[in-house]
Amino acid sequence: MPPSPTCTSVPTSADPAPVAVTCGEPAGIGPEVIAKARALAPEVPFFAIGNPDHFRGSSAEVRVIGAPREATADALCVLPHDVPGPAVPGRPDPAQAAGVISAIARAVALAESGQAGAVCTAPIHKKALKDGADFPHPGHTEYLAALAGGAEVVMMLACDALRVVPATIHVALTRVPEVLTPATLETALRVTHAGLRRDFGVRAPRIAVAGLNPHAGEGGTMGREEVEWIAPLVVRLSEELGCFGPLPADTMFHAGARAGYDAAVCMYHDQALIPIKTVDFAGGVNVTLGLPFVRTSPDHGTAFDIAGRGVADATSMTAALRMAWDMARRRAEAF
């Protein structure tokens, strides 16, 4: 798969508005990696949404701004948002949950109004949000879809060497056979195809489809899903969407196989995430395809165990910001 182009040019007056970066869980490594990314991605205009005090003492100078248009690259610009109390590393505070959630909604509103060119979200801690604000969504992806009016979305994990999409996301493995339906898989394929064209500039996408069972069912001897409906669906959509398969998942992620497709659609969470985290653990980016705005996120969690120690790796946050900016510029050029 050819790598996505990396943004290296200086922003111009024709570029979209700066990227809005949500604070994420204040007790995690979000504030640290956002601050570090300011120096690592000087070509990307962005601002953070959160409590400015949660970023003070970081590796970047903090500058409070009153509007997204005031964001500059010579400091970590923060648009103040009500996330009360101190950020205590490794100790999430349920009292901050509502502020963390509303920061995401605010970033989306800014993107939808054109004041932000894209949304990049720092990691959240789902239990803290549920405990503090009864957050009903399994994760960012589902919440963003709800904010977008129930848009049909898929979660893509992307790096230079691989792009993967799980057709089912945050569900227990025992529930995958009931959640994975022909409609679910077709939606994943259609949204992936459209996203590759619109956001990654792939004119004729090639999408590899993984099997559900070992050896892709091996002709029905290790499971009937491939024979009964997965293969027929892929064949029906192959010409329209450039998809092929189902392929045995254990042989489709080595370098030679990856060269034959632009993205792989997998059947469940770990089938997709294990390969990309093995190929590029530090540099993967979470992208939500199907939204009316661009959204990316680093492909890691809150990392409470190292929060506050200054050792967090900002590679994924930096890659997420660069990808968000690339995608925002690509969408802007299309209009």
N, C-alpha and C positions, 0 to 999 in steps of 0.2 A: 504494500500500500504506500503510495507516495506520501511523504510527510506534509502536514498542513503548513502553509507558509507562516513564518514568524514575523510579527510586526516589528519593524526596525526603523520606520520612517518617523520623522517629527510630525506631530499633529498639525493639521492645517485648518483654515477657516471653514473648509468644506466638510470636515469630519463631524461625526455625531457628538453629542454631549458626553461629558465624562462618565465613567463607569461608577455606579453606586455599589459600595461594598458594605454589606450588613455586618454588624458587630459579632453576631453569633453568640455562643456561650461565653460570658465574660470570664468565667473561672478556668476556661480552657486555653489553648494556645492560639486562638483566633487573633486577639490583639497583638500578640508577638509576631505572628507570620504576616499580618497585614502591614505592620510597621517595617519589617524587614523587606517586604516586597516593594515598598516605596523606593528603596535604593536599588533593588535588583531590576526593576522595570521602569526606568525613568522615562521611557517613551510612551507609557500608558497613562493618560490622564484619568485619575480616579479620586474619589473621596469616600471616607468611611461614615457610616451612620451609627451613632452610639453615644455613650457617655465619654466626653473627652478625657475625664480623669482616668478611665480604664486604659488609656493608651499612654499616659504620661509615665516617664521613666523607661520608655522603650528605646529602641535604637534610632528612632526618628524624632525630629522636632515636630511637635504637635501644634497645629494652627487651627483655631476655631473659625468656621466660615458661616455665613448667613444664608447662602444659596449655592447650589451645585456649580453655577457658572464661575464662582470665585475660586474653584479648585486650581491649584498650581502644583508643579512637580518638585518644587524645592523644599517641600515640607509635607508631613502627613496631615492632610486637611480633613477635619472632622465636622460633620454637620450634626449639631447637638440633638440628642434624642433622650427621652426620659427612660433611662435604665438605672434605677436608684441604687444607692449603696456602693460599697467598695467591691472591687473584683479580687476575691481571695483565691489564689491559684489552687486548683484541685478541689474546691469546695463550692459547688453550685448553690445559689441562693434562690429558692422558689419565688421570693418576692420580686425577682428580676425577670421572671418568665414572661409576664405580659409585655414588658418593654422589649424583650428579645423578639417576640412574635410580631409586635406592631412595627418594629424596625424593618422587618421583611415586607410587611404590607406597605410601608412608606416607600421603600425602594421600588416596589412594583408600581406604585402610583406615580412616582417620578419618571420611571421608564415609560409608562403609558402616556404621560403628558409631554414626553420629549425632553424633559429636563435632565434625564439620565439616558445615556446611550445604551446601557446594558446593566444587568444586575449580576453581581458576584457575591455569593453568600459564604460567610465563614461558618464553620461547623456548629451545629446546635446539639444540645443534650436532650434527647426526646423525653427521658424520664423526668428531668427537671421541669420541662415545659408542661408535662402532664400533671405533675404534682402541684405546680404553682398556678397553672391557668387552665387545667383540664383540656390541654391541647388534643384535639380529636384525630389528628392526621398521623399516619405512620412515619412521615418524614417530610423534608422540604418539597420533594417532587409533587406529592399529593396536595400539599397546601398551596403551592404555586398554581397548580391546575385549578383549584377552587377559586383562588383570587382572580384567575383569568376567565371565570365564568363557566368552569367545567370543561375546559379544553381537553381534547384527547392528546395526551403527552406520553413520551417514553423517556426513560433514563438512559443516556449514553455515557459510557466511560471512554475517554479518548486520550491517546498520547501519539507521538510521532509514528510509532510502529504498529499501532493497533487501535481499532474502534470496536466496542462491543455494546450490545443492547440486550438486557434481559427482558423477555416478554412478560414475565411476572417478576415483581420486585420484592416488597417487604411482606412476604407471607411465609408461613412455616412450610418446610419441605413436604410435610404430609398433606398440605392443602394444594400443592402445585397441580396435581392431576385434575382437581375440580375447578381451579381458577384458570388454568390454561385451556382455552377453548379456541375453535377456529376463528371466532370474532376477535379474541384477544391477540392471537398471532397475526391476523391480517392487519389489525390496527398498528401493531408494532412495525410490521413491514412497510406499511404505507407512510407512517410518520417518519420512519428512518429514511426512506427513499426521498421524501420531500426535504428533510433536514440536511441530508448530504448535498442536495442540489442547492438549496437556499443558503445554508450557513457555512458549508465547507467548499463550495464551488466545484463539486464533482458533477460533471455534466451528464454522465451516463453511469450511475452507481451500479456496482456489483455487490450483491448482498448474499453472504453465505449463511445458511440456516442450519443450526445444530439440531441433532436428534435429541429426543427426551431420554431414551433408554440407552443402555450400553450398546456400543456398536450400531447406534441408530436403529435398534430393534432387531438387527440381523434377520431381515425378512420375516419378522413376526415371531421369531423364536424367543426373543427377550423382551417382548412388549408389542402391543398391537397398534399403538397410537400412530407410529410412522406410516404403517401400511393403510390404516383405516382413514386417516384424515390429514396428517401433516404433509406427506408427500403429494397427495392430490391437490392440496391447497397451494403448495409451492409451485407445482407445475402450472396450475391455473393462472398464477400471478407472475410467472417467470418472465414472460415477454414484456409485460407492462412495467414491472418493478426491478427487473434484472436480478431476481433472486434464484438461488439454486440450492439443492440439498433434498432431504436432510442428510447431514454429514455426521460421522462419528465424532463426538466432541474431543476424544482423546488424541485425534490426529489432525485437527484443523487449526492449531495455533502455533506450530513451529514456523520458522522463518519462510520456508518455501511455500507453505500453505497460505500464509498471510499475504504473500505477494499476489494472490489470485482474487482478492476481494478488497472492497473499500470499508466494509463493516460486517460484523458477524452478529446475527440475531440469535440469542441463546434462550433456553427454555426457563431457566430459573436463576436466581441471584448469584449463587456461588459459581455456577457454570460459566458465567460471564466475568465475574470479578476476579476469580483466582488467576486466570491467564493474564489479564492486564496488570494485576499487581505483581505478578512474577516477572513480566516483561519490563515494566517501568514502575516500580513501587513508589518512587518519590515524585515522578512527573505526571501522573495521571490526573485527568480533569473530569469532573462530573458535569455533564451538559444536559439540560432539559430541552428536548426537541418537541415542537408542536405548540409552543407558547407564542403569543403575539409580540413578545419581547425576548431579547437574548438573556439567558441565564446560565452561568457557570458556577462551579464551586470546586475547591480542592478536594481531592479524592482521599480524604482522611477524616478522622473524628476529632474530638476535643482533646485527646491525649492528656488527661488529667495528671497522669503519672509524671510528666515532664513539664507541666505548666509552671511558669514562673521561674524556671531555671535558666532561661536564655539559650537553650540548646535546640529549640524546635527548628526543623528544616522547612524553609519557606519555598522550596522548589515547586511544590504543587500549587500553592497560592499564586506564585508568580506566573506559572503556566496558565492558571485559570484566568488571571487578569489579562494576559496577552491574548488568550483565545477569545475572551469576551470582547476585547477591543477589535480583533480581527473580524469576528462575526458581525459586530455592530457596523463596522466600516463596509463590510460586504453587503449587508442589508441596505445601508444608506446609498451605496453605489447603484443598487438595483432600481432606485426610484429617481 
